[in-house]
């Protein structure tokens, strides 16, 4: 009797957003790292230090900045680190209160 070779599915790393606790694939989240130089946004996902993950949603970032990042990174964020994260959020993340692009002028 010949056994069929089972094809293994490729392992996809999963991470949890510390803002909303949703589990997604690692590449879908933004990594925040507490390293020797302080808290930084790690877009490569390879920086050394304790990391935590957030969605690209402002609500998750606000929840994270207001406490859950402190717990996940096992540190207390300084005011300067919080401001750095807020600046990144304001510059790079879409405002959730705005309709998705292309939705203007459409009626239901």
C-alpha positions in Angstrom: 0.0 0.0 0.0 1.4 3.4 -1.0 0.9 6.3 1.3 0.1 9.7 -0.2 2.4 12.4 0.8 0.6 15.0 2.9 1.3 18.5 1.9 2.0 20.6 4.9 0.6 24.1 5.0 3.2 26.8 5.5 3.3 28.2 9.1 2.1 31.8 9.3 3.1 33.5 12.5 0.2 34.9 14.4 0.3 37.9 16.8 -2.3 39.7 19.0 -3.1 43.4 18.7 -2.6 44.8 22.2 -5.3 47.5 21.4 -8.2 45.2 20.6 -6.9 41.7 21.3 -7.6 40.4 17.8 -5.2 37.8 16.5 -3.9 38.3 13.0 -0.9 37.3 10.9 2.2 39.0 12.0 2.7 41.0 8.8 -0.7 42.7 9.1 0.2 44.4 12.4 2.7 47.2 13.3 5.4 46.3 15.8 6.4 48.6 18.7 9.7 47.8 20.4 11.1 48.8 23.7 14.9 48.5 23.3 18.0 50.2 24.7 17.2 53.4 22.9 13.6 53.6 24.1 10.3 52.8 22.4 10.5 52.8 18.6 8.2 51.8 15.7 9.7 48.7 14.1 8.5 48.5 10.5 10.9 45.7 9.6 9.8 43.5 12.5 13.4 42.5 13.3 14.5 45.1 15.9 16.0 43.8 19.1 13.9 44.3 22.3 10.5 43.5 23.7 7.8 43.9 21.1 4.1 44.5 21.0 1.8 44.7 18.0 -1.0 47.1 17.0 -3.4 47.3 14.1 -3.2 50.2 11.7 -6.4 51.6 13.3 -6.3 54.8 15.4 -8.7 53.2 18.0 -6.2 50.4 18.7 -3.3 52.9 18.9 -5.2 55.1 21.4 -6.0 52.2 23.6 -2.4 51.0 23.4 -0.9 54.4 24.2 -3.3 54.8 27.1 -2.1 51.7 28.9 -2.0 48.3 27.2 1.4 49.1 25.6 2.8 49.7 29.1 1.7 46.3 30.2 2.8 44.5 27.0 6.3 46.1 26.9 6.7 45.7 30.7 7.6 49.4 31.1 5.9 52.7 31.6 6.0 54.9 28.5 7.4 58.3 29.0 5.5 61.4 27.8 8.0 61.8 25.0 7.5 58.1 23.8 3.7 58.6 24.0 4.1 61.7 21.9 6.3 59.9 19.3 3.6 57.2 19.0 0.8 59.8 18.7 2.8 61.7 16.0 3.2 58.5 14.0 -0.5 57.7 14.4 -1.6 61.1 13.2 0.7 61.1 10.2 0.4 57.6 9.0 -2.9 56.1 10.1 -6.3 56.9 8.4 -8.9 58.7 10.4 -11.6 56.1 11.1 -14.4 58.7 11.2 -13.9 59.4 7.5 -15.6 57.3 4.9 -13.4 55.0 2.8 -11.9 56.7 -0.2 -14.1 56.4 -3.3 -17.3 56.4 -1.1 -18.0 60.1 -1.5 -21.0 61.0 -3.6 -22.5 57.6 -3.4 -26.1 57.3 -2.2 -27.9 54.3 -1.0 
